[in-house]
Amino acid sequence: MAKITVAGNVFVVTSEFTLEDLKRVERFRPDALTLKDEEGDPTFIVKAGCSGGIMSGAVIFAESTRDGRKAACVTCKLPEIPENKDVRDVLADEIGGIITNLSKIEEALPAVLDEINAEHAAIAEAIDMA
């Protein structure tokens, strides 16, 4: 599951995957980064972009953590927190569904990345160098 960290007046959503992993999946299996409804229409997407953000139907990662893992992350301003509310409760209400959808996509990504990497290795092995 993606991690949420609060620092000062911002929160950071950190993926389990690197930005490069997400870009690789986006290039070779873009449907793996999309949740769809019964009619096949997209309801939620994950992207690697040049500017990050979180909205009801998408998470766009544009940065990586600086901790050596280089996990994809996005930093957002905290919403207004009423005096009598805990920041955790407000964030759970505001972005809980988004994090749930992100987690659904992330659960499937290890198998998708394994498949992409296996295909890449097989193709690379089939290339003769003259």
C-alpha positions as CSV (number, residue, x, y, z in Angstrom):
1,M,0.0,0.0,0.0
2,A,1.2,3.5,-0.8
3,K,2.5,5.4,2.2
4,I,1.2,8.9,3.3
5,T,3.6,11.1,5.3
6,V,2.6,14.5,6.8
7,A,5.2,17.2,7.2
8,G,4.3,20.7,8.1
9,N,1.6,21.9,5.8
10,V,2.0,19.2,3.1
11,F,1.5,15.5,2.7
12,V,3.5,13.1,0.5
13,V,2.1,10.0,-1.1
14,T,4.9,7.5,-1.8
15,S,4.4,4.6,-4.1
16,E,5.8,1.1,-3.6
17,F,7.3,1.5,-7.0
18,T,10.0,3.7,-8.6
19,L,9.1,6.4,-11.1
20,E,11.1,4.4,-13.7
21,D,8.9,1.3,-12.9
22,L,5.8,3.3,-13.5
23,K,7.1,4.8,-16.7
24,R,8.0,1.3,-17.9
25,V,4.5,0.0,-17.2
26,E,3.0,3.1,-18.7
27,R,5.0,2.5,-21.9
28,F,4.3,-1.3,-22.3
29,R,1.1,-2.0,-20.4
30,P,-0.8,1.3,-19.9
31,D,-4.0,-0.5,-19.1
32,A,-2.3,-2.0,-16.0
33,L,-2.4,1.6,-14.5
34,T,-6.1,2.0,-15.1
35,L,-9.2,0.9,-13.2
36,K,-12.3,0.6,-15.3
37,D,-16.0,0.4,-14.6
38,E,-18.4,-2.3,-15.9
39,E,-18.7,-0.6,-19.3
40,G,-14.9,-0.4,-19.6
41,D,-14.6,3.3,-19.0
42,P,-11.6,4.5,-17.0
43,T,-12.5,5.4,-13.4
44,F,-9.0,5.9,-12.0
45,I,-5.5,6.1,-13.5
46,V,-1.9,6.3,-12.3
47,K,0.6,8.2,-14.4
48,A,4.2,9.3,-14.4
49,G,4.1,12.9,-15.4
50,C,6.2,16.1,-15.5
51,S,4.0,17.7,-12.8
52,G,2.5,15.6,-10.0
53,G,-0.9,15.8,-8.4
54,I,-3.7,14.0,-6.8
55,M,-7.3,14.2,-7.9
56,S,-10.4,12.0,-7.5
57,G,-9.7,10.0,-10.7
58,A,-5.9,10.0,-10.8
59,V,-2.5,10.1,-9.1
60,I,0.3,11.6,-11.1
61,F,3.8,10.9,-9.8
62,A,6.5,13.3,-10.9
63,E,9.2,13.0,-8.3
64,S,11.2,10.3,-6.5
65,T,12.2,9.9,-2.9
66,R,15.7,10.9,-1.9
67,D,16.2,8.0,0.5
68,G,17.9,5.6,-1.9
69,R,14.8,3.6,-2.8
70,K,13.9,6.3,-5.4
71,A,10.2,5.5,-4.9
72,A,7.7,7.6,-6.9
73,C,6.1,10.3,-4.8
74,V,3.9,13.3,-5.0
75,T,3.7,16.2,-2.6
76,C,0.5,18.0,-2.0
77,K,-0.7,20.9,0.3
78,L,-2.8,19.7,3.2
79,P,-6.5,20.6,3.0
80,E,-8.0,22.9,5.6
81,I,-7.9,21.1,9.0
82,P,-10.5,22.3,11.4
83,E,-9.3,22.9,15.0
84,N,-11.3,20.0,16.4
85,K,-10.2,17.4,13.8
86,D,-7.2,15.1,13.6
87,V,-5.2,15.4,10.4
88,R,-5.3,11.6,9.9
89,D,-9.1,11.7,9.9
90,V,-9.3,14.5,7.5
91,L,-6.8,12.9,5.1
92,A,-8.6,9.5,5.4
93,D,-11.8,11.3,4.4
94,E,-10.3,13.4,1.6
95,I,-8.0,10.9,-0.1
96,G,-8.9,7.5,1.4
97,G,-10.6,6.4,-1.8
98,I,-7.8,7.6,-3.9
99,I,-5.3,5.6,-1.9
100,T,-7.5,2.6,-2.0
101,N,-7.6,2.8,-5.8
102,L,-3.9,3.4,-6.0
103,S,-3.3,0.3,-3.9
104,K,-5.5,-1.8,-6.1
105,I,-3.3,-0.9,-9.1
106,E,-0.1,-1.4,-7.1
107,E,-1.1,-4.9,-6.0
108,A,-1.0,-6.1,-9.7
109,L,2.2,-4.3,-10.7
110,P,4.8,-6.9,-9.6
111,A,3.3,-9.5,-12.0
112,V,3.0,-6.9,-14.7
113,L,6.6,-5.8,-14.3
114,D,7.8,-9.4,-14.3
115,E,6.0,-10.1,-17.5
116,I,7.4,-6.9,-19.2
117,N,10.9,-7.7,-18.0
118,A,10.6,-11.4,-19.2
119,E,9.4,-10.2,-22.7
120,H,12.2,-7.7,-22.9
121,A,14.8,-10.3,-22.0
122,A,13.5,-12.8,-24.5
123,I,13.5,-10.2,-27.3
124,A,17.0,-9.0,-26.4
125,E,18.2,-12.6,-26.5
126,A,16.7,-13.1,-29.9
127,I,18.7,-10.2,-31.4
128,D,21.8,-11.3,-33.2
129,M,24.7,-8.9,-33.3
130,A,26.6,-9.1,-36.6
